[in-house]
Amino acid sequence: MRSVTPTAPPDDEQGHPGQTAEQAAGQPLLPLAGQTPPMRADAARNRTRLLEAAARLVAERGPEHLTMEAVAAAASVGKGTVFRRFGDRGGLLMALLDHSERLYQESFLTGPPPLGPGAPPVRRLEEFGIATLRHLAAHRALLLAAEPEACRRFEPPPRRLVLTHLTALLREADVGGDAELLAHTLAGHLDVALLHHLTRRRGMPLERMEAGWLDLVARVTRT
């Protein structure tokens, strides 16, 4: 997810007509969480040590106070080592989310239906939104801390994977219209900042957001 920033023509980002959700989302452009080039044993140990130090700092101070400098000091390494390993603070935070992000992605790419392959596309859209909202709610603090600046928030591979998956399911459902733009509309409901605002600031129960997702899917797909 974080080791390589893949580049590809814009048309490749959202797949092509005729592709299934798994074919579109399985392109090299959108690696699963945790997929990194093979590392030497010492490099792998150093990465683990840095993540353990970061996890301790998050537990002690909260993710909003996590900095690259603090991780370097806690792990007794130079700051440059942390930047080389994770790229930036967002990459470090996403590395901490690696296991849960991998399970989440695999659940809709290769898991059992109705979330995974084998169910009708509209049914999968319904289940995908519910699973995503629950994933966001469970890891809210780290995901909020890992949010990139506004002009880059659609660039991280996990966000692009969600958009690609939604686009492919909409095309499979043959909803008509611009599937890519409709995918962005649907993805707006699956946003951790929106979830935080509605559930924590406005007191909205998660179940209401889940019901809203099902209503939105029904309206977009005319079911």
DRENSETOR-802254 format. One record per atom (N, C-alpha, C, CB): residue in one letter; atom name; x, z, y. Coordinates in steps of 0.05 Angstrom, whole numbers. Atoms other than C-alpha are relative to their C-alpha. Glycine has a CB too. Example, Ala and Ser with C-alpha at 12.3 -4.5 7.8 and 13.67 -1.06 7.14 Angstrom:
<pts>
PT   aa   at        u        w        v
PT    a    N       18        0      -24
PT    a   CA      246      156      -90
PT    a    C       18        0       24
PT    a   CB      -20       25        1
PT    s    N      -16       -1      -24
PT    s   CA      273      143      -21
PT    s    C      -15       14       22
PT    s   CB        9      -29        9
</pts>
This chain:
<pts>
PT   aa   at        u        w        v
PT    m    N       16        0      -24
PT    m   CA        0        0        0
PT    m    C       17        0       25
PT    m   CB      -18       24        0
PT    r    N      -14       -5      -25
PT    r   CA       54       19       49
PT    r    C       28      -12        0
PT    r   CB        2       28        5
PT    s    N      -28        8        1
PT    s   CA      120       -8       24
PT    s    C        6      -27       13
PT    s   CB        9        0      -28
PT    v    N       -4       27      -10
PT    v   CA      111      -80       45
PT    v    C      -24       -7       17
PT    v   CB        4      -21      -22
PT    t    N       22       10      -16
PT    t   CA       69     -108      101
PT    t    C       -2      -30       -6
PT    t   CB        5        5       31
PT    p    N        2       27        9
PT    p   CA       46     -173       69
PT    p    C      -10      -18       22
PT    p   CB      -17       -3      -25
PT    t    N       10       19      -20
PT    t   CA       35     -235      111
PT    t    C      -12      -23      -15
PT    t   CB       22       -9       19
PT    a    N       14       23       12
PT    a   CA      -12     -292       96
PT    a    C      -17      -13       21
PT    a   CB      -17        8      -24
PT    p    N       17       13      -19
PT    p   CA      -53     -343      134
PT    p    C      -26       15        2
PT    p   CB       -5      -29       -7
PT    p    N       25      -16       -4
PT    p   CA     -117     -311      163
PT    p    C      -21       -8      -20
PT    p   CB      -10       -4       27
PT    d    N       21        8       19
PT    d   CA     -161     -352      116
PT    d    C        3       14      -27
PT    d   CB        0      -29       -4
PT    d    N       -4      -13       26
PT    d   CA     -130     -317       56
PT    d    C       -9       29        0
PT    d   CB       29       -1       -7
PT    e    N        5      -28       -1
PT    e   CA     -147     -248       81
PT    e    C      -27        7      -12
PT    e   CB        2       10       29
PT    q    N       26       -6        9
PT    q   CA     -220     -252       64
PT    q    C       -9      -16      -24
PT    q   CB      -20       -4       22
PT    g    N        7       15       24
PT    g   CA     -217     -295        2
PT    g    C      -12      -27        6
PT    g   CB      -19       16      -17
PT    h    N       11       26       -3
PT    h   CA     -249     -362       -9
PT    h    C      -27       -1      -14
PT    h   CB       19      -22      -11
PT    p    N       25        3       14
PT    p   CA     -319     -385      -28
PT    p    C        4       -6      -29
PT    p   CB      -17      -22       13
PT    g    N       -2        5       29
PT    g   CA     -329     -384     -103
PT    g    C       16       21      -15
PT    g   CB       12      -26       -5
PT    q    N      -16      -21       13
PT    q   CA     -281     -326     -116
PT    q    C      -18       23       -6
PT    q   CB       24        8       17
PT    t    N       14      -26        5
PT    t   CA     -308     -263     -149
PT    t    C       14       21       17
PT    t   CB        1        7      -30
PT    a    N      -11      -22      -16
PT    a   CA     -296     -197     -115
PT    a    C       28        8      -11
PT    a   CB      -18       24       -1
PT    e    N      -26       -9       12
PT    e   CA     -239     -181     -164
PT    e    C       21      -21        6
PT    e   CB       -3        5      -30
PT    q    N      -20       21       -5
PT    q   CA     -205     -249     -154
PT    q    C        9        1       29
PT    q   CB      -12      -28       -6
PT    a    N       -7       -2      -29
PT    a   CA     -208     -242      -78
PT    a    C       16       24        6
PT    a   CB      -25       -1       17
PT    a    N      -14      -25       -6
PT    a   CA     -186     -170      -76
PT    a    C       26        3      -16
PT    a   CB      -18       24       -6
PT    g    N      -24       -2       16
PT    g   CA     -132     -181     -128
PT    g    C       23      -17       10
PT    g   CB       -6       -8      -28
PT    q    N      -22       15      -10
PT    q   CA      -90     -226      -85
PT    q    C       24       17        8
PT    q   CB       -9      -16       25
PT    p    N      -23      -16       -7
PT    p   CA      -18     -203      -71
PT    p    C       -1       11       29
PT    p   CB       25      -17       -2
PT    l    N        3      -10      -27
PT    l   CA      -39     -194        2
PT    l    C       -9       29        1
PT    l   CB      -19      -17       15
PT    l    N       14      -26       -1
PT    l   CA      -76     -130      -16
PT    l    C        8       17      -24
PT    l   CB      -30       -4        1
PT    p    N       -8      -17       23
PT    p   CA      -35      -86      -64
PT    p    C      -15       26       -1
PT    p   CB       30        5        1
PT    l    N       12      -26        3
PT    l   CA      -64      -23      -92
PT    l    C       17       21       12
PT    l   CB       -5        6      -30
PT    a    N      -15      -23      -10
PT    a   CA      -44       44      -65
PT    a    C       23        6      -19
PT    a   CB      -18       24        5
PT    g    N      -22      -10       16
PT    g   CA       24       66      -88
PT    g    C       17      -22      -13
PT    g   CB      -10       17      -22
PT    q    N      -17       21       11
PT    q   CA       50       -3     -109
PT    q    C       24       -4       18
PT    q   CB      -17      -26       -4
PT    t    N      -24        2      -16
PT    t   CA      121       -2      -85
PT    t    C       21      -14      -18
PT    t   CB       11       27       10
PT    p    N      -21       12       16
PT    p   CA      184      -41     -107
PT    p    C       13       22      -17
PT    p   CB       20      -14       18
PT    p    N      -13      -19       17
PT    p   CA      221       -8     -164
PT    p    C       23       14       15
PT    p   CB       12      -13      -25
PT    m    N      -20      -16      -14
PT    m   CA      266       48     -138
PT    m    C       20       11      -20
PT    m   CB      -13       23       16
PT    r    N      -19      -14       16
PT    r   CA      330       77     -165
PT    r    C       -9       29       -4
PT    r   CB       28       -1       14
PT    a    N        9      -27        7
PT    a   CA      323      145     -196
PT    a    C        5       19       24
PT    a   CB       14       10      -25
PT    d    N       -5      -18      -22
PT    d   CA      356      180     -137
PT    d    C      -18       -5       24
PT    d   CB       29       -3        9
PT    a    N       19        7      -22
PT    a   CA      312      142      -87
PT    a    C      -28       12       -6
PT    a   CB       -2      -30        4
PT    a    N       26      -11        7
PT    a   CA      250      163     -126
PT    a    C        0       30        3
PT    a   CB       -6       -8      -30
PT    r    N       -2      -29       -4
PT    r   CA      273      235     -126
PT    r    C       -2        7       29
PT    r   CB       26       11      -13
PT    n    N        0       -6      -29
PT    n   CA      285      233      -51
PT    n    C      -28       -4       11
PT    n   CB       19      -18       15
PT    r    N       28        5       -9
PT    r   CA      215      203      -40
PT    r    C      -18       23       -8
PT    r   CB      -10      -27      -11
PT    t    N       16      -23       10
PT    t   CA      184      258      -82
PT    t    C        6       25       17
PT    t   CB        5        6      -29
PT    r    N       -8      -24      -16
PT    r   CA      223      311      -43
PT    r    C      -12       -1       28
PT    r   CB       31        3        2
PT    l    N       12        3      -26
PT    l   CA      199      283       23
PT    l    C      -30        4        0
PT    l   CB        7      -28       11
PT    l    N       29       -4        2
PT    l   CA      127      281        0
PT    l    C       -7       29       -5
PT    l   CB      -12      -18      -22
PT    e    N        5      -28        5
PT    e   CA      131      352      -26
PT    e    C        3       16       26
PT    e   CB       19       11      -21
PT    a    N       -4      -13      -26
PT    a   CA      158      374       42
PT    a    C      -23       -6       19
PT    a   CB       26       -8       13
PT    a    N       23        8      -17
PT    a   CA      103      336       78
PT    a    C      -25       15       -9
PT    a   CB       -5      -30       -1
PT    a    N       24      -14       10
PT    a   CA       49      366       33
PT    a    C        1       30        8
PT    a   CB       -1       -3      -31
PT    r    N       -2      -29       -8
PT    r   CA       75      437       48
PT    r    C       -7        3       30
PT    r   CB       28       11       -5
PT    l    N        6       -2      -29
PT    l   CA       72      423      123
PT    l    C      -29       -4        6
PT    l   CB       17      -21       15
PT    v    N       28        5       -4
PT    v   CA        2      395      118
PT    v    C      -16       25       -8
PT    v   CB      -10      -24      -16
PT    a    N       14      -25        9
PT    a   CA      -21      457       79
PT    a    C        4       22       20
PT    a   CB       11        8      -28
PT    e    N       -5      -22      -19
PT    e   CA       11      503      130
PT    e    C      -11       -4       28
PT    e   CB       30        5        2
PT    r    N        6        6      -29
PT    r   CA       -5      468      196
PT    r    C      -23      -19        3
PT    r   CB       24      -11       13
PT    g    N       21       21       -3
PT    g   CA      -57      414      181
PT    g    C       13      -27        5
PT    g   CB      -19        8       22
PT    p    N      -12       26       -3
PT    p   CA      -45      339      181
PT    p    C        4       -9       29
PT    p   CB      -17      -20      -14
PT    e    N       -3        8      -28
PT    e   CA      -54      333      257
PT    e    C       26        8       12
PT    e   CB      -23       11       16
PT    h    N      -26       -9      -10
PT    h   CA       12      370      266
PT    h    C       24      -11      -15
PT    h   CB        0       30        0
PT    l    N      -22       11       16
PT    l   CA       52      330      216
PT    l    C       16      -21       16
PT    l   CB      -11      -12      -26
PT    t    N      -17       19      -14
PT    t   CA      111      293      247
PT    t    C       23       -8      -19
PT    t   CB       11       11       27
PT    m    N      -23       10       16
PT    m   CA      168      252      218
PT    m    C       24       19        3
PT    m   CB        8      -28        9
PT    e    N      -22      -18       -5
PT    e   CA      217      300      251
PT    e    C       -3       26      -17
PT    e   CB        2        7       30
PT    a    N        4      -25       15
PT    a   CA      185      361      218
PT    a    C        5       -4      -29
PT    a   CB      -29       10        5
PT    v    N       -5        5       29
PT    v   CA      187      329      149
PT    v    C       30       -2       -5
PT    v   CB      -14      -27       -8
PT    a    N      -29        2        4
PT    a   CA      260      311      158
PT    a    C       13       27        0
PT    a   CB       12      -18       23
PT    a    N      -12      -27       -2
PT    a   CA      277      382      178
PT    a    C       -7       16      -25
PT    a   CB      -10       15       25
PT    a    N        9      -16       24
PT    a   CA      236      412      120
PT    a    C       14      -10      -25
PT    a   CB      -30       -2       -4
PT    a    N      -13       11       24
PT    a   CA      270      365       70
PT    a    C       31        0        3
PT    a   CB      -10      -27       -5
PT    s    N      -29        0       -5
PT    s   CA      340      374      102
PT    s    C       12      -28       -2
PT    s   CB       14       19      -19
PT    v    N      -11       27       -1
PT    v   CA      350      300      114
PT    v    C       -2      -10       29
PT    v   CB      -15      -20      -19
PT    g    N        2       12      -26
PT    g   CA      359      256      175
PT    g    C      -27      -12        5
PT    g   CB       22      -20        5
PT    k    N       26       12       -7
PT    k   CA      297      231      212
PT    k    C       -1      -29       -9
PT    k   CB       -5        2       30
PT    g    N       -1       29        7
PT    g   CA      319      159      198
PT    g    C       -7       -4      -30
PT    g   CB       27      -11        5
PT    t    N        7        2       29
PT    t   CA      312      172      123
PT    t    C      -30        0       -4
PT    t   CB       13       24      -16
PT    v    N       29       -1        3
PT    v   CA      239      189      131
PT    v    C      -13      -26       10
PT    v   CB      -12       24       16
PT    f    N       10       25      -11
PT    f   CA      226      128      174
PT    f    C        6      -24      -19
PT    f   CB       12       -6       27
PT    r    N       -7       22       19
PT    r   CA      262       82      124
PT    r    C      -18        1      -24
PT    r   CB       29        2       -8
PT    r    N       16       -3       25
PT    r   CA      221      109       66
PT    r    C      -29       -6        5
PT    r   CB        3       28      -11
PT    f    N       29        2       -4
PT    f   CA      152      109       98
PT    f    C       -9      -18       24
PT    f   CB      -12       27        4
PT    g    N        6       18      -22
PT    g   CA      156       64      159
PT    g    C       -8       15       26
PT    g   CB      -22      -18       -8
PT    d    N        9      -15      -23
PT    d   CA      117      109      206
PT    d    C      -17       23      -10
PT    d   CB      -17      -18       20
PT    r    N       16      -24        7
PT    r   CA       73      171      208
PT    r    C      -25       -8      -17
PT    r   CB       -9       15       25
PT    g    N       23       10       15
PT    g   CA       13      131      183
PT    g    C        7       -6      -29
PT    g   CB      -12      -24       13
PT    g    N       -9        6       27
PT    g   CA       52      107      123
PT    g    C        5       25      -16
PT    g   CB       25      -17        1
PT    l    N       -5      -26       14
PT    l   CA       73      178      107
PT    l    C      -26       13       -8
PT    l   CB       16       19       19
PT    l    N       25      -12        6
PT    l   CA        2      203      111
PT    l    C      -15      -15      -23
PT    l   CB      -18        1       25
PT    m    N       13       15       21
PT    m   CA      -24      147       67
PT    m    C       15        4      -27
PT    m   CB        0      -30        7
PT    a    N      -14       -6       24
PT    a   CA       31      162       17
PT    a    C      -10       27      -12
PT    a   CB       30        2        5
PT    l    N       11      -25        9
PT    l   CA        3      233       13
PT    l    C      -28       -5      -13
PT    l   CB       -3       20       23
PT    l    N       27        6       11
PT    l   CA      -65      201       -3
PT    l    C        2      -18      -24
PT    l   CB      -17      -13       22
PT    d    N       -4       21       20
PT    d   CA      -35      155      -55
PT    d    C      -17        2      -25
PT    d   CB       29       -1       -8
PT    h    N       14       -3       26
PT    h   CA      -66      184     -118
PT    h    C      -30       -4        3
PT    h   CB        6       27      -12
PT    s    N       29        3       -4
PT    s   CA     -137      190      -91
PT    s    C       -7      -28        9
PT    s   CB      -10       21       20
PT    e    N        6       27       -8
PT    e   CA     -133      122      -58
PT    e    C        2      -19      -23
PT    e   CB       20       -9       22
PT    r    N       -2       17       23
PT    r   CA     -110       90     -122
PT    r    C      -25        2      -18
PT    r   CB       25        7      -17
PT    l    N       24       -4       17
PT    l   CA     -168      121     -162
PT    l    C      -24      -13       13
PT    l   CB       -5       30       -4
PT    y    N       23       12      -14
PT    y   CA     -217       99     -108
PT    y    C        0      -30       -2
PT    y   CB        1        8       30
PT    q    N       -2       29        1
PT    q   CA     -192       27     -107
PT    q    C       -5      -10      -28
PT    q   CB       28       -9       10
PT    e    N        4        9       27
PT    e   CA     -189       21     -182
PT    e    C      -29        3       -9
PT    e   CB       19       15      -19
PT    s    N       28       -5        8
PT    s   CA     -260       48     -188
PT    s    C      -18      -24        6
PT    s   CB      -11       24       14
PT    f    N       17       23       -7
PT    f   CA     -290      -13     -153
PT    f    C       13      -27       -8
PT    f   CB       -6        0       29
PT    l    N      -12       25        9
PT    l   CA     -239      -65     -175
PT    l    C       -1       -4      -30
PT    l   CB       29       -1        9
PT    t    N       -2        2       29
PT    t   CA     -234      -50     -249
PT    t    C      -16       21      -15
PT    t   CB       29        1       -9
PT    g    N       15      -21       13
PT    g   CA     -279        9     -263
PT    g    C      -26      -10      -13
PT    g   CB       -6       22       20
PT    p    N       25        8       14
PT    p   CA     -345        9     -302
PT    p    C      -21       -6       21
PT    p   CB       -9       22      -19
PT    p    N       22        5      -18
PT    p   CA     -408      -19     -271
PT    p    C      -18       25        2
PT    p   CB      -17      -24      -10
PT    p    N        6       21      -20
PT    p   CA     -448      -12     -228
PT    p    C       20       -2       23
PT    p   CB      -28        5       11
PT    l    N      -20        2      -22
PT    l   CA     -390        3     -181
PT    l    C       21      -22       -6
PT    l   CB       14       27        4
PT    g    N      -20       20        7
PT    g   CA     -341      -40     -220
PT    g    C      -13      -26      -10
PT    g   CB       18       11      -22
PT    p    N       10       26        8
PT    p   CA     -347     -111     -248
PT    p    C      -21        2      -22
PT    p   CB       23      -17      -10
PT    g    N       21        1       21
PT    g   CA     -408     -129     -291
PT    g    C      -28        5       10
PT    g   CB        6       20      -21
PT    a    N       26       -5      -12
PT    a   CA     -465     -108     -245
PT    a    C       -6      -22       20
PT    a   CB       -2       28       13
PT    p    N        7       20      -21
PT    p   CA     -504     -154     -197
PT    p    C       14        8       26
PT    p   CB      -31       -1        3
PT    p    N      -15       -5      -25
PT    p   CA     -468     -161     -130
PT    p    C      -14       19       19
PT    p   CB        6      -25       14
PT    v    N       14      -18      -19
PT    v   CA     -522     -126      -89
PT    v    C        1       28      -10
PT    v   CB      -30       -9        3
PT    r    N       -2      -27       12
PT    r   CA     -522      -67     -137
PT    r    C       28       11        5
PT    r   CB       -6        0      -30
PT    r    N      -28       -9       -4
PT    r   CA     -446      -64     -130
PT    r    C        4        7       29
PT    r   CB       20      -21       -9
PT    l    N       -2       -7      -28
PT    l   CA     -452      -65      -54
PT    l    C      -11       27        5
PT    l   CB      -15      -21       17
PT    e    N       13      -26       -4
PT    e   CA     -499       -6      -57
PT    e    C       19       22       -9
PT    e   CB      -26        2      -15
PT    e    N      -18      -21       11
PT    e   CA     -452       34     -102
PT    e    C       26        2       15
PT    e   CB        5       -6      -30
PT    f    N      -26        0      -14
PT    f   CA     -390       14      -63
PT    f    C       -2       17       25
PT    f   CB        9      -28        7
PT    g    N        3      -16      -24
PT    g   CA     -417       44        1
PT    g    C       -2       29       -5
PT    g   CB      -24       -9       16
PT    i    N        3      -28        7
PT    i   CA     -437      109      -32
PT    i    C       27       11       -8
PT    i   CB      -21        3      -23
PT    a    N      -26       -9        9
PT    a   CA     -369      115      -66
PT    a    C       19        3       23
PT    a   CB       11      -18      -21
PT    t    N      -18        0      -23
PT    t   CA     -333       99       -1
PT    t    C       -6       23       18
PT    t   CB       -1      -26       15
PT    l    N        7      -23      -17
PT    l   CA     -371      150       40
PT    l    C        9       26      -12
PT    l   CB      -31        0        5
PT    r    N       -8      -25       13
PT    r   CA     -357      204      -11
PT    r    C       31        2        0
PT    r   CB      -10        1      -28
PT    h    N      -29        0       -1
PT    h   CA     -283      184      -13
PT    h    C        9        8       28
PT    h   CB       12      -28       -7
PT    l    N       -7       -7      -27
PT    l   CA     -279      188       63
PT    l    C       -5       30        6
PT    l   CB      -15      -17       20
PT    a    N        7      -28       -5
PT    a   CA     -314      255       65
PT    a    C       19       19      -14
PT    a   CB      -29        6      -10
PT    a    N      -18      -17       16
PT    a   CA     -268      284       11
PT    a    C       28        2       12
PT    a   CB        2       -9      -28
PT    h    N      -28        1      -10
PT    h   CA     -204      264       47
PT    h    C        0       -4       31
PT    h   CB       16      -22      -13
PT    r    N        5        5      -28
PT    r   CA     -229      265      119
PT    r    C       24        6       18
PT    r   CB      -23       16       10
PT    a    N      -21       -9      -19
PT    a   CA     -172      304      152
PT    a    C       25      -19       -2
PT    a   CB        8       28       -7
PT    l    N      -23       17        3
PT    l   CA     -115      262      123
PT    l    C       -6      -28       10
PT    l   CB       10        0      -29
PT    l    N        7       28       -8
PT    l   CA     -151      196      135
PT    l    C       -2       -2       30
PT    l   CB      -26       -8      -13
PT    l    N        1        0      -29
PT    l   CA     -166      214      207
PT    l    C       28        1       12
PT    l   CB      -17       24       10
PT    a    N      -27       -2      -11
PT    a   CA      -94      233      219
PT    a    C       16      -26       -4
PT    a   CB       15       24      -13
PT    a    N      -14       24        6
PT    a   CA      -71      168      187
PT    a    C      -11      -24       15
PT    a   CB       -1       -5      -29
PT    e    N       12       23      -14
PT    e   CA     -116      124      231
PT    e    C       20      -12       19
PT    e   CB      -26        9       15
PT    p    N      -18       14      -19
PT    p   CA      -74       72      268
PT    p    C      -13       -2       27
PT    p   CB        9      -27      -11
PT    e    N       11        4      -26
PT    e   CA      -82       58      341
PT    e    C      -21      -22        0
PT    e   CB       23       -7       20
PT    a    N       23       17        1
PT    a   CA     -143       18      360
PT    a    C        6      -29       -5
PT    a   CB      -15        2       26
PT    c    N       -6       28        3
PT    c   CA     -110      -50      364
PT    c    C       12       -7      -28
PT    c   CB       20       -9       21
PT    r    N      -11        5       27
PT    r   CA      -81      -42      293
PT    r    C      -17       11      -22
PT    r   CB       28       13       -1
PT    r    N       15      -15       20
PT    r   CA     -137       -6      257
PT    r    C      -11      -18      -22
PT    r   CB      -23       14       13
PT    f    N        9       18       21
PT    f   CA     -158      -69      218
PT    f    C       22      -12      -16
PT    f   CB      -17      -21       12
PT    e    N      -23       12       14
PT    e   CA      -88      -86      194
PT    e    C        9       14      -26
PT    e   CB       23        0       19
PT    p    N      -10      -13       24
PT    p   CA      -72      -33      141
PT    p    C      -12      -12      -26
PT    p   CB       -5       30        0
PT    p    N       11       12       24
PT    p   CA      -79      -61       70
PT    p    C      -25       13      -11
PT    p   CB       21        0      -21
PT    p    N       25      -11       10
PT    p   CA     -132      -10       49
PT    p    C      -24      -10       14
PT    p   CB        1       31        1
PT    r    N       23       10      -16
PT    r   CA     -177      -32      106
PT    r    C       -6      -29       -7
PT    r   CB        5        4       30
PT    r    N        4       28        6
PT    r   CA     -166     -105       90
PT    r    C      -11       -4      -28
PT    r   CB       27      -15        2
PT    l    N       12        1       27
PT    l   CA     -181      -92       17
PT    l    C      -30        5        0
PT    l   CB       14       21      -19
PT    v    N       28       -6       -2
PT    v   CA     -248      -62       35
PT    v    C      -15      -25       11
PT    v   CB       -5       24       18
PT    l    N       13       23      -12
PT    l   CA     -265     -122       79
PT    l    C        0      -24      -19
PT    l   CB       15       -8       26
PT    t    N       -1       21       20
PT    t   CA     -243     -171       25
PT    t    C      -21        4      -22
PT    t   CB       28       -3      -12
PT    h    N       19       -6       21
PT    h   CA     -285     -136      -27
PT    h    C      -28       -4        9
PT    h   CB        4       29      -10
PT    l    N       26        3      -11
PT    l   CA     -346     -134       17
PT    l    C       -7      -30        4
PT    l   CB       -3       15       27
PT    t    N        4       29       -4
PT    t   CA     -338     -208       35
PT    t    C       -6      -14      -26
PT    t   CB       24      -12       14
PT    a    N        4       13       25
PT    a   CA     -332     -229      -37
PT    a    C      -27        7      -13
PT    a   CB       23        8      -20
PT    l    N       26       -8       11
PT    l   CA     -393     -188      -59
PT    l    C      -23      -14       15
PT    l   CB       -4       30        1
PT    l    N       20       14      -16
PT    l   CA     -434     -218       -2
PT    l    C       -2      -30       -8
PT    l   CB        6        2       30
PT    r    N        1       28        9
PT    r   CA     -414     -288      -24
PT    r    C      -12       -3      -28
PT    r   CB       28      -12        1
PT    e    N       12        0       27
PT    e   CA     -431     -272      -96
PT    e    C      -30        3        1
PT    e   CB       12       21      -18
PT    a    N       29       -4       -3
PT    a   CA     -499     -248      -73
PT    a    C      -14      -23       15
PT    a   CB       -5       26       16
PT    d    N       11       24      -13
PT    d   CA     -508     -314      -35
PT    d    C      -19        8       23
PT    d   CB      -14      -18      -20
PT    v    N       17      -10      -22
PT    v   CA     -535     -279       27
PT    v    C       -3      -20       23
PT    v   CB       11       27       10
PT    g    N        1       19      -23
PT    g   CA     -521     -338       73
PT    g    C       14       12       24
PT    g   CB      -28       -8        6
PT    g    N      -13      -10      -24
PT    g   CA     -491     -333      142
PT    g    C       30        2       -3
PT    g   CB      -11       26        8
PT    d    N      -30       -3        0
PT    d   CA     -419     -315      158
PT    d    C        7       25      -15
PT    d   CB       10        1       29
PT    a    N       -5      -23       17
PT    a   CA     -399     -269      101
PT    a    C       22       17       11
PT    a   CB        7       -9      -28
PT    e    N      -22      -16      -11
PT    e   CA     -335     -248      135
PT    e    C       -9       18       22
PT    e   CB       23      -18        9
PT    l    N       10      -17      -22
PT    l   CA     -370     -224      198
PT    l    C      -20       21      -10
PT    l   CB      -13      -18       21
PT    l    N       18      -20       12
PT    l   CA     -425     -191      157
PT    l    C       15       23      -13
PT    l   CB      -19      -14      -20
PT    a    N      -17      -21       13
PT    a   CA     -370     -154      118
PT    a    C       10       20       21
PT    a   CB       23      -13      -15
PT    h    N       -8      -18      -21
PT    h   CA     -344     -126      184
PT    h    C      -23       18        9
PT    h   CB       12      -16       24
PT    t    N       23      -16       -8
PT    t   CA     -414     -104      202
PT    t    C       -5       23      -20
PT    t   CB      -25      -18        2
PT    l    N        4      -21       20
PT    l   CA     -422      -67      136
PT    l    C       23       20        1
PT    l   CB       -1      -13      -28
PT    a    N      -23      -18        0
PT    a   CA     -352      -38      141
PT    a    C       -1       20       23
PT    a   CB       26      -15        2
PT    g    N        3      -19      -22
PT    g   CA     -371       -7      208
PT    g    C      -14       26       -8
PT    g   CB      -15      -14       22
PT    h    N       13      -24       10
PT    h   CA     -415       41      170
PT    h    C       18       17      -17
PT    h   CB      -25       -8      -17
PT    l    N      -18      -14       18
PT    l   CA     -357       60      125
PT    l    C       26        7       15
PT    l   CB        6      -17      -25
PT    d    N      -23       -6      -17
PT    d   CA     -311       87      178
PT    d    C        3       31        2
PT    d   CB       -5      -12       29
PT    v    N       -5      -29        2
PT    v   CA     -279      156      173
PT    v    C       -5       14       27
PT    v   CB       28        6       -9
PT    a    N        5      -12      -26
PT    a   CA     -283      168      249
PT    a    C      -30        3        5
PT    a   CB       13      -16       22
PT    l    N       29       -2       -3
PT    l   CA     -357      152      249
PT    l    C      -12       22      -18
PT    l   CB      -13      -27       -7
PT    l    N        9      -21       18
PT    l   CA     -368      196      188
PT    l    C        5       28       11
PT    l   CB       13       -3      -28
PT    h    N       -7      -26      -12
PT    h   CA     -332      253      222
PT    h    C      -18        7       23
PT    h   CB       30        0        9
PT    h    N       17       -4      -23
PT    h   CA     -372      245      286
PT    h    C      -28        8       -8
PT    h   CB        0      -24       18
PT    l    N       28       -4        7
PT    l   CA     -439      242      252
PT    l    C       -4       26      -17
PT    l   CB      -11      -24      -15
PT    t    N        4      -23       18
PT    t   CA     -429      296      199
PT    t    C       10       26       12
PT    t   CB       14       -5      -26
PT    r    N      -12      -25      -11
PT    r   CA     -385      346      237
PT    r    C      -10        5       29
PT    r   CB       30       -2        0
PT    r    N        7       -4      -28
PT    r   CA     -404      334      310
PT    r    C      -31        0        4
PT    r   CB       12      -21       18
PT    r    N       29        3       -3
PT    r   CA     -477      314      301
PT    r    C      -16       15      -22
PT    r   CB       -8      -29        0
PT    g    N       13      -15       21
PT    g   CA     -492      355      238
PT    g    C      -17      -17      -19
PT    g   CB      -17       20       13
PT    m    N       15       18       18
PT    m   CA     -518      295      199
PT    m    C        9        4      -29
PT    m   CB        3      -29        9
PT    p    N       -9       -2       28
PT    p   CA     -518      306      124
PT    p    C       11      -26      -11
PT    p   CB      -23       10      -18
PT    l    N      -12       24       13
PT    l   CA     -476      258       82
PT    l    C      -22      -16      -13
PT    l   CB       22        8      -20
PT    e    N       21       14       14
PT    e   CA     -539      241       43
PT    e    C      -15      -19       19
PT    e   CB      -20       20      -12
PT    r    N       14       18      -19
PT    r   CA     -570      211      106
PT    r    C       17      -25        5
PT    r   CB       -5       14       27
PT    m    N      -18       23       -3
PT    m   CA     -509      166      115
PT    m    C       -2      -18      -24
PT    m   CB       29        8        5
PT    e    N        2       15       24
PT    e   CA     -515      145       43
PT    e    C      -26      -16       -1
PT    e   CB        2       18      -25
PT    a    N       26       14       -2
PT    a   CA     -589      128       52
PT    a    C        1      -22       20
PT    a   CB      -22       20        6
PT    g    N       -3       21      -20
PT    g   CA     -571       90      115
PT    g    C       15      -24      -11
PT    g   CB       14       11       24
PT    w    N      -15       22       12
PT    w   CA     -521       49       75
PT    w    C      -18      -17      -17
PT    w   CB       24       11      -16
PT    l    N       17       14       18
PT    l   CA     -572       30       23
PT    l    C      -20      -17       16
PT    l   CB      -15       19      -19
PT    d    N       19       14      -18
PT    d   CA     -621       10       79
PT    d    C       14      -24       12
PT    d   CB      -11       18       21
PT    l    N      -15       22      -13
PT    l   CA     -567      -32      113
PT    l    C        5      -23      -20
PT    l   CB       27       10       11
PT    v    N       -5       20       21
PT    v   CA     -549      -68       48
PT    v    C      -26      -16       -5
PT    v   CB       11       13      -26
PT    a    N       26       14        5
PT    a   CA     -623      -83       36
PT    a    C       -7      -19       22
PT    a   CB      -22       21       -3
PT    r    N        7       17      -22
PT    r   CA     -631     -112      105
PT    r    C       19      -25        1
PT    r   CB        2       15       26
PT    v    N      -19       23        0
PT    v   CA     -567     -155      101
PT    v    C       -5      -19      -22
PT    v   CB       28       11       -1
PT    t    N        3       18       23
PT    t   CA     -582     -181       32
PT    t    C      -30       -8       -4
PT    t   CB       10       14      -25
PT    r    N       29        7        1
PT    r   CA     -658     -186       44
PT    r    C      -12        8      -27
PT    r   CB       -4      -30        5
PT    t    N       12       -9       26
PT    t   CA     -674     -146      -19
PT    t    C      -19       22        5
PT    t   CB       23        8      -19
</pts>
